[in-house]
């Protein structure tokens, strides 16, 4: 079942909590934002989200029209080991 937009635009937010070096890391794009985390965590989250959006594009789906479970599955699949 497609979900209708609620007037706002869907946006994915990733938050890293393991930063202890004092850096403030922020990566923003039209449909996602990644904030915080160590350099390694921030890079992994960014890579995961970019691959996820590439896969959604291949499936001709937009973030606001993908089911939460499908999005979770895609995110999990695209998480680097």
C-alpha atoms as one frame of an Amber mdcrd trajectory, in Angstrom:
protein
   0.000   0.000   0.000   1.433   3.387  -0.967   1.407   6.011   1.715   0.213
   9.447   0.730   2.422  12.379   1.664   1.094  14.225   4.686   1.887  17.660
   3.326   5.472  17.465   4.572   8.372  15.778   2.904   9.826  12.517   4.218
  13.338  12.835   5.657  15.643  10.175   7.074  17.703  11.141  10.134  20.752
   9.229  11.357  22.296  10.071  14.723  25.677   8.770  15.875  26.300   8.824
  19.612  29.867   7.515  19.872  31.878  10.674  19.199  34.559  11.449  21.773
  36.967  13.540  19.674  35.012  16.804  19.868  34.237  16.993  16.140  30.753
  17.958  15.008  29.984  15.877  11.940  26.990  16.770   9.790  26.094  15.410
   6.370  22.926  16.786   4.791  21.099  15.985   1.579  17.611  16.619   0.288
  16.124  13.463   1.816  18.475  12.679   4.700  20.677  14.111   7.436  23.447
  12.325   9.332  24.666  13.984  12.533  27.263  13.075  15.110  29.184   9.894
  15.599  32.844   9.066  15.379  34.449   9.431  11.954  34.005   5.699  11.331
  30.361   5.633  12.466  29.454   8.765  10.522  31.052   7.371   7.360  29.255
   4.015   7.760  25.881   5.700   8.277  26.439   7.962   5.270  27.448   5.022
   3.072  24.434   3.002   4.213  21.978   5.806   3.513  23.492   6.620   0.099
  23.284   2.969  -0.970  19.723   2.805   0.356  18.653   5.791  -1.747  20.386
   4.287  -4.787  18.373   1.096  -4.287  15.131   3.025  -3.837  15.884   4.866
  -7.084  16.467   1.552  -8.897  13.058   0.410  -7.617  11.486   3.734  -8.710
  10.370   4.450  -5.145  10.511   7.631  -3.132  11.139   7.751   0.607   7.626
   8.974   1.352   6.112   6.026  -0.547   8.113   3.117   0.862   6.737   1.003
   3.694   8.679   1.257   6.975   9.528  -2.464   7.033  10.803  -2.387   3.451
  12.947   0.651   4.280  14.319  -1.096   7.377  15.170  -4.180   5.309  16.959
  -2.092   2.670  18.896  -0.139   5.308  19.963  -3.357   7.032  21.016  -4.954
   3.734  23.107  -1.899   2.808  24.893  -1.587   6.145  28.628  -2.289   5.691
  30.002  -5.227   7.649
